[in-house]
Amino acid sequence: MTARKITIELNGEPFAIDAGVRLSDLIERLQLRPSRIAVEVNRSVVPKAQYSSVSLKQSDKVEIVNFVGGG
């Protein structure tokens, strides 16, 4: 049985994921380091401590900002 797919908006673009995926799963799938990002879901900032407790739903709008050091 295949997992049901939903579509979220990720940084302004449609993005298909399995239904029931948690924010922490998405971050891992994108190979991002949680310590180097900030995340909003539906225009609300999500604290890092809550990444594993937030389940993504159809049409959620997710914005991820990846901090890059430089000099």
Secondary structure, 3 states (H helix, E strand, C coil): CCCCEEEEEECCEEEEEECCCEHHHHHHHCCCCHHHEEEEECCEEECHHHHHHCECCCCCEEEEEECCCCC
